[in-house]
Amino acid sequence: MKAALIIIGNEILSGRTQDKNLSYLANWLNEIGIQLSEVRVIRDEEKAIIDTVNHLRSEYDYVFTTGGIGPTHDDITSLSIARAFGVELEINDKALAILKEYYKDGELTEARMKMTMIPVGAELVDNPVSKAPGFKMDNVFVMAGIPSIMQGMLEGARRFLKGGDVVKSMSIDVFTPESNVAQALTDLQKKYDDVEIGSYPFSKDNRFGTTLVMRSSNEKRLHQCDEELKELMKEYDTNY
Amino acid sequence: MKAALIIIGNEILSGRTQDKNLSYLANWLNEIGIQLSEVRVIRDEEKAIIDTVNHLRSEYDYVFTTGGIGPTHDDITSLSIARAFGVELEINDKALAILKEYYKDGELTEARMKMTMIPVGAELVDNPVSKAPGFKMDNVFVMAGIPSIMQGMLEGARRFLKGGDVVKSMSIDVFTPESNVAQALTDLQKKYDDVEIGSYPFSKDNRFGTTLVMRSSNEKRLHQCDEELKELMKEYDTNY
C-alpha cells in the first residue's frame, strides 16, 4: 500500500515554517504497513491543488493533504478539493453540530462557519484538538496543517485505512567514510534484493561515519542481512 | 523568477531523516529574488527522477535537486539526470582533477571514481566542503543531500543564477484566534492585491494567537499594509 502527501502552504515554501508533518506521517504510516512514496509541497493556489490532487489520487492508494482548512481568506483547500472532485462545497450538518456545541452562542461567526463547509459526499475526520473536522473524500484525506491537530486527525482517519505488509528497518553506524564500504554494499544489495539498503554519511566528533539502513517487510531476511553486514563491516570498524 | 526543488531520498520519505534543505534553500533564494514555488520529495528511483526533472525543468526558471550523488549503489541521481537529458554519463576531467588532488595515491577507489561521472555538457558546481562537485545541466542544479555540503554548493551555484524582484516580508503576532480576525484580513487582502497576506495560528503559554505575514516585492505597499493591519488589530489585541 502506497501513499502520497500534499503539503499545501506558502509558509512552507517561503522557508518561514519548517514542516513537521512529513516525517510524522511517514513513521505513522510505516507502522500500519503503508509506504509514503511521494510528497509535494505546493502553494495555496486552486489550480495547483486541483491538478496535484487529481494526479496523485489516481496514482496512489491514499493521498493525504495538510494545510489550508482554517477560517481565513488564504484557506482554500476544501473548496479546491470539492472542485477537484467536481462536487459542491456545502454546510455539513455534522460539522455544524460539532461547532455549535463547541462555540458559545454568538461565537459561531461567519468566518468560523467556513469550517463547516465540506465537499458533498465526504466523510468527516474527527479533530480531537480544536473540533473543526477534517474530511475524507474517496481516497483523499484532508487534514489541518498544525502538527498537533494533524496528528489528532490521523487517529480519526485510522479506521478508513487498510494497511499492507509492515516494513521493518534495522540500522548500524560504521565509523568509516561511505566510499570505503561502497563496493561491499553493492555486493550485499545484489544478494538481498528483498532488502532495501541505504547508505547515509555523517560526521561526529570530527570523524566521518556512515549510517547503513536496511528496510524490508521480510523480517527473517532483514536479520540475515544485518548479520552479514556486521560481519562485512569488521574490516572497516573494530566495533563489529 | 521561480524555482522548484526535488528532494531525492528514501530516507526522507521513510521518516528517518528530517529534511533541512527546503527551508534553507527557500530563504537563500528569497534573498536573491527567486521564489521557491514547488517542492517534490521522491524515491531514489530512475523513472521517478527522470519524469520529475523533465516535467519541472520545463515549468520553472530553475530546478534544484538534493541527494543521491555520493559513491554508493543507492546514489543514482547523476545517471538519472544524464538520461533525463538524453546524454551520456562520463568521467569529467575537471572533477577527476579535483578528486585526484584531494585523495592520496591509492585512495581514489572505484567507488570514489563514481563521483567523477558527470553528464556530458554539464558545468561543475564547486563543493568547498568535501570536494566531490555538484553540477549544472541547463537550468537544473544537482547538489548533495547533506545540508552542510548542499549549502556550500549553493554558493558555487550563485554565479549561474539571475534573480528577480526581491520579496520582502513583515509579520506581526496577535493574541487572538485567527477566526476572530478572518473578516478584517479578507477585507485588507482585497485592498492590497500586491501584498500576499497569510494567517497562521499558534498557541503559546496556553493562549491562542495568530501570526500574520505580509509578503510583497513592493516595499512601500508592504509598509502601508503593515501600518493598516496594526491599526485594525487594536480591536483584538491591546498591544497594537
Interface residues (C-beta under 8 A of the other chain):
Chain A: N10 E11 I12 L13 S14 G15 R16 T17 Q18 D19 L22 S23 Y24 L25 A26 N27 N30 Q35 L36 S37 E38 V39 R40 V41 I42 R43 A48 G70 P71 T72 H73 D74 T109 E110 A111 R112 K114 M115 I146 S169 S171 E178 S179 N180 V181 A182 Q183 L185 T186 Q189 E196 I197 G198 S199 Y200 P201 V213 R215
Chain B: N10 E11 I12 L13 S14 G15 R16 T17 Q18 D19 L22 S23 Y24 L25 A26 N27 N30 Q35 L36 S37 E38 V39 R40 V41 I42 R43 D44 A48 G70 P71 T72 H73 D74 T109 E110 A111 R112 K114 M115 I146 S169 S171 E178 S179 N180 V181 A182 Q183 L185 T186 Q189 E196 I197 G198 S199 Y200 P201 V213 R215
